[in-house]
Amino acid sequence: MERIGFVGVGLMGHGMAANILAAGHPLTVIAHSNRTPVEDLVSKGAEEAADLAALARASDIVHICAPGSPQVEAIVDGMIDHLPEGAVVVDCSTSNPVSTEALAAKLDERGFAMADAPLGGTPVQAEAGELTAMVGATEETFTRIEPVLATWAKTIRRVGEPGAGHKMKLLNNFVSLGYAAIYAEALVLAEKSGLGIQTFHSVIGGSRMDCGFYQTFMGYAAEGNREAHKFTLTNALKDMNYLAAFAEGTGVANPVGATARDSFDAAVKAGGDGPEDYVPHLVDFVGRANGIDR
């Protein structure tokens, strides 16, 4: 069994790591700010590393779930001198594809491999082993890591070489976060016009316009569950900034993406920058900007 290292056992990473461990892989984790998920995994048989160097030495394949590219780059820098021969780094974060491609080249020069496997799904799906993985990797690396990915992902798609997974993830998030910006504005318009959120939901819910993302968004907007979709507004803004850079680097005009990005930017600047300010809460910030305080 491949020895797995896991950096970032937070909202998504804890469930993923738990499924890797349950499948029988030796697992090494490292603590950051919250020790609770680390202690839970250690109680189930994982080892805790004192630092990144120790985690690297104990791992054949290292998973990273970090906030973004600067953190991923720092983590790789902390491990690269200590990885065993033939090691693979799997970045499950939503990262900048330019950074991913540069890291892949850097690791390749040292005899290591890089794969980007960003996630689709929620923390609940992570715990259940039912995430989606969009994978950028060489065919050889993909063949090696696929059985490990299958411990936490129900759907696995190799979409190209290193960097391709993060490109696909940004497109995925463009669609989902674009929906969020539209939903928030539509709901505020419904509320202020006198129709109301519940009337809107009674028509759109269950119609052709319904989808899984709509359901988790409305889990808060219509039903009041603040944890219906635990993806922060700051992460959403970060992803939309990465999308803007991706579009610019590709030479594609992205006016809809820019508009959606502005909605998240306004929410974050208005105070939505906390660790429990999630994407569905965007409706509150759009509402307050329009004189509605739900």
C-alpha positions as CSV (number, residue, x, y, z in Angstrom):
1,M,0.0,0.0,0.0
2,E,1.3,3.5,-0.9
3,R,2.2,5.6,2.1
4,I,0.1,8.7,2.1
5,G,0.9,12.1,3.5
6,F,-1.9,14.7,3.9
7,V,-1.4,18.4,4.4
8,G,-4.6,20.3,5.2
9,V,-7.1,18.1,7.0
10,G,-9.7,20.8,7.3
11,L,-13.3,21.0,6.1
12,M,-12.7,18.8,3.0
13,G,-9.4,17.2,3.9
14,H,-10.5,15.5,7.1
15,G,-13.1,13.3,5.3
16,M,-10.7,12.6,2.4
17,A,-7.9,11.6,4.8
18,A,-10.3,9.4,6.9
19,N,-11.3,7.5,3.8
20,I,-7.7,7.0,2.8
21,L,-7.0,5.6,6.2
22,A,-10.1,3.4,6.2
23,A,-8.9,1.8,2.9
24,G,-5.7,0.6,4.6
25,H,-3.1,3.1,3.5
26,P,-0.5,4.2,6.1
27,L,-1.4,7.9,6.7
28,T,0.7,10.7,8.0
29,V,-0.9,14.1,8.8
30,I,0.3,17.4,10.1
31,A,-1.5,20.0,12.3
32,H,-2.1,23.6,11.4
33,S,-4.4,25.8,13.5
34,N,-7.1,23.3,14.3
35,R,-5.9,20.2,16.1
36,T,-9.4,18.5,16.3
37,P,-9.3,16.8,12.9
38,V,-5.7,15.7,13.4
39,E,-6.5,14.2,16.8
40,D,-9.5,12.4,15.3
41,L,-7.3,10.9,12.5
42,V,-4.6,9.9,14.9
43,S,-7.2,8.1,17.1
44,K,-8.1,6.1,14.0
45,G,-4.5,5.0,13.3
46,A,-2.8,7.9,11.5
47,E,0.7,9.2,12.4
48,E,1.3,12.9,13.2
49,A,4.4,14.5,11.7
50,A,6.2,17.3,13.6
51,D,6.9,19.2,10.4
52,L,6.7,19.1,6.6
53,A,10.1,17.4,6.3
54,A,9.0,14.5,8.5
55,L,5.7,14.2,6.6
56,A,7.6,14.1,3.3
57,R,10.0,11.4,4.4
58,A,7.1,9.2,5.5
59,S,5.1,9.5,2.3
60,D,5.1,8.1,-1.2
61,I,2.1,10.2,-2.3
62,V,1.4,13.6,-0.6
63,H,-2.1,15.2,-0.8
64,I,-2.4,19.0,-0.3
65,C,-5.6,20.8,0.5
66,A,-4.6,24.4,1.0
67,P,-6.3,27.8,0.5
68,G,-4.5,28.6,-2.7
69,S,-1.3,28.7,-4.8
70,P,1.0,30.7,-2.4
71,Q,0.3,28.2,0.4
72,V,0.8,25.2,-2.0
73,E,4.1,26.6,-3.2
74,A,5.3,27.1,0.4
75,I,4.3,23.5,1.3
76,V,6.1,22.0,-1.7
77,D,9.2,24.1,-0.8
78,G,9.1,22.6,2.7
79,M,9.0,19.1,1.4
80,I,11.0,18.9,-1.8
81,D,14.3,18.2,-0.2
82,H,12.9,15.3,1.9
83,L,10.6,13.4,-0.5
84,P,11.6,9.8,-1.2
85,E,12.5,8.7,-4.7
86,G,9.6,8.7,-7.1
87,A,7.2,10.5,-4.8
88,V,4.0,12.2,-6.1
89,V,2.5,15.5,-4.9
90,V,-1.3,15.7,-5.5
91,D,-2.6,19.2,-5.1
92,C,-6.4,19.1,-4.3
93,S,-6.6,22.8,-3.7
94,T,-8.2,25.2,-6.2
95,S,-5.0,26.8,-7.5
96,N,-3.6,29.0,-10.2
97,P,-2.8,26.7,-13.2
98,V,0.3,28.8,-14.0
99,S,1.7,28.0,-10.6
100,T,0.7,24.4,-10.9
101,E,2.5,24.0,-14.2
102,A,5.6,25.6,-12.7
103,L,5.5,23.4,-9.7
104,A,5.1,20.3,-11.9
105,A,8.3,21.3,-13.8
106,K,10.2,22.0,-10.6
107,L,9.2,18.6,-9.1
108,D,10.0,16.8,-12.4
109,E,13.5,18.2,-12.4
110,R,14.0,16.5,-9.0
111,G,12.6,13.2,-10.1
112,F,9.2,13.6,-8.6
113,A,5.7,13.9,-10.1
114,M,2.9,16.4,-9.8
115,A,-0.8,15.9,-10.2
116,D,-3.6,18.4,-9.6
117,A,-6.8,16.9,-8.4
118,P,-9.2,19.7,-7.4
119,L,-12.4,18.7,-5.8
120,G,-16.1,18.9,-6.7
121,G,-18.5,18.5,-3.8
122,T,-19.1,19.4,-0.1
123,P,-17.6,18.4,3.2
124,V,-20.5,15.9,3.7
125,Q,-19.5,14.2,0.4
126,A,-15.9,14.2,1.4
127,E,-16.8,12.3,4.6
128,A,-18.8,9.9,2.5
129,G,-16.1,9.4,-0.1
130,E,-18.3,10.8,-2.8
131,L,-16.4,13.7,-4.2
132,T,-15.5,14.4,-7.8
133,A,-11.9,14.8,-8.8
134,M,-10.7,16.7,-11.9
135,V,-7.2,15.4,-12.5
136,G,-4.3,16.9,-14.4
137,A,-1.5,14.3,-14.6
138,T,0.6,12.3,-17.0
139,E,-1.0,9.0,-17.9
140,E,1.7,7.1,-15.9
141,T,1.1,9.2,-12.7
142,F,-2.7,9.0,-13.1
143,T,-2.5,5.2,-13.3
144,R,-0.5,5.2,-10.0
145,I,-2.6,7.6,-8.0
146,E,-6.1,6.6,-9.3
147,P,-6.6,3.8,-6.7
148,V,-5.8,6.3,-3.9
149,L,-8.1,9.0,-5.3
150,A,-10.9,6.3,-5.5
151,T,-10.8,6.0,-1.7
152,W,-12.4,9.5,-1.4
153,A,-13.8,10.3,-4.9
154,K,-16.9,8.7,-6.5
155,T,-16.2,10.3,-9.9
156,I,-12.6,10.7,-11.2
157,R,-11.9,12.4,-14.6
158,R,-8.4,12.8,-16.0
159,V,-8.8,16.0,-18.1
160,G,-5.2,16.4,-19.3
161,E,-1.6,17.0,-18.2
162,P,-0.5,18.7,-15.0
163,G,-2.4,22.0,-14.7
164,A,-5.4,20.9,-16.6
165,G,-7.3,19.9,-13.5
166,H,-7.0,23.4,-12.0
167,K,-8.2,24.9,-15.3
168,M,-11.2,22.7,-15.3
169,K,-11.9,23.5,-11.6
170,L,-11.8,27.2,-12.3
171,L,-14.4,26.7,-15.1
172,N,-16.5,24.6,-12.7
173,N,-16.3,27.3,-10.1
174,F,-17.1,30.0,-12.7
175,V,-20.4,28.3,-13.4
176,S,-21.2,27.6,-9.7
177,L,-20.2,31.0,-8.4
178,G,-21.8,32.7,-11.3
179,Y,-25.0,30.9,-10.3
180,A,-24.5,32.1,-6.7
181,A,-24.2,35.8,-7.8
182,I,-27.4,35.4,-10.0
183,Y,-29.3,33.6,-7.2
184,A,-28.4,36.3,-4.7
185,E,-29.5,39.1,-6.9
186,A,-32.7,37.4,-8.1
187,L,-33.7,36.6,-4.5
188,V,-33.2,40.2,-3.4
189,L,-35.2,41.4,-6.4
190,A,-37.9,38.9,-5.5
191,E,-37.9,40.1,-1.9
192,K,-37.9,43.8,-2.6
193,S,-40.6,43.5,-5.3
194,G,-43.0,41.8,-2.9
195,L,-42.9,38.3,-4.4
196,G,-40.6,37.0,-1.6
197,I,-37.9,34.4,-1.4
198,Q,-40.3,31.5,-0.6
199,T,-42.4,32.3,-3.7
200,F,-39.3,32.3,-5.9
201,H,-38.2,29.0,-4.4
202,S,-41.6,27.4,-4.9
203,V,-41.3,28.1,-8.6
204,I,-37.6,27.4,-9.3
205,G,-37.2,24.5,-6.9
206,G,-38.0,21.3,-8.7
207,S,-38.0,23.0,-12.1
208,R,-35.5,22.7,-15.0
209,M,-33.5,25.5,-13.2
210,D,-33.0,23.4,-10.1
211,C,-29.7,21.6,-9.4
212,G,-27.5,20.4,-6.5
213,F,-25.8,23.8,-6.1
214,Y,-29.2,25.5,-6.1
215,Q,-30.4,23.2,-3.3
216,T,-27.4,23.9,-1.0
217,F,-27.6,27.7,-1.8
218,M,-31.3,27.7,-0.9
219,G,-30.6,25.6,2.1
220,Y,-29.5,28.9,3.7
221,A,-31.4,31.5,1.6
222,A,-34.8,29.8,2.0
223,E,-34.4,27.5,5.0
224,G,-31.9,29.3,7.2
225,N,-29.2,26.6,7.5
226,R,-26.0,28.6,7.8
227,E,-23.9,25.6,7.1
228,A,-25.8,24.3,4.1
229,H,-22.8,25.0,1.8
230,K,-19.5,25.5,3.8
231,F,-17.4,27.3,1.2
232,T,-16.2,30.8,2.3
233,L,-16.8,34.0,0.5
234,T,-13.1,34.7,0.6
235,N,-12.3,31.5,-1.1
236,A,-14.9,32.2,-3.7
237,L,-13.3,35.6,-4.4
238,K,-9.9,34.0,-4.6
239,D,-11.2,31.5,-7.2
240,M,-12.8,34.3,-9.2
241,N,-9.5,36.2,-9.2
242,Y,-7.7,33.0,-10.4
243,L,-10.4,32.7,-13.1
244,A,-9.7,36.3,-14.2
245,A,-6.0,35.6,-14.5
246,F,-6.7,32.3,-16.4
247,A,-9.0,34.1,-18.9
248,E,-6.6,36.9,-19.4
249,G,-3.7,34.6,-19.9
250,T,-5.7,32.6,-22.4
251,G,-6.7,35.8,-24.3
252,V,-10.5,35.4,-23.6
253,A,-12.8,38.2,-22.6
254,N,-14.6,37.3,-19.4
255,P,-17.2,40.0,-18.6
256,V,-19.7,37.7,-16.9
257,G,-16.9,36.4,-14.7
258,A,-15.8,39.9,-13.8
259,T,-19.4,40.8,-12.8
260,A,-19.7,37.8,-10.6
261,R,-16.3,38.5,-9.1
262,D,-17.4,42.0,-8.2
263,S,-20.4,40.7,-6.3
264,F,-18.1,38.6,-4.1
265,D,-15.6,41.4,-3.8
266,A,-18.3,43.7,-2.5
267,A,-19.5,41.1,0.0
268,V,-16.0,40.5,1.4
269,K,-15.3,44.2,1.7
270,A,-18.6,44.7,3.5
271,G,-17.5,42.3,6.2
272,G,-18.0,38.8,4.6
273,D,-14.3,37.9,5.3
274,G,-14.8,35.6,8.2
275,P,-14.2,31.8,8.4
276,E,-18.0,31.2,8.7
277,D,-19.1,33.6,6.0
278,Y,-20.2,31.1,3.3
279,V,-21.2,31.5,-0.4
280,P,-25.0,31.3,0.3
281,H,-24.7,34.2,2.7
282,L,-24.0,36.4,-0.4
283,V,-27.7,37.0,-0.5
284,D,-27.5,38.9,2.8
285,F,-24.8,41.2,1.6
286,V,-26.6,41.9,-1.7
287,G,-29.7,42.5,0.3
288,R,-28.1,45.0,2.7
289,A,-26.7,46.8,-0.3
290,N,-30.3,47.2,-1.5
291,G,-31.9,48.2,1.8
292,I,-33.0,44.7,2.9
293,D,-31.8,43.2,6.2
294,R,-33.1,39.7,6.4
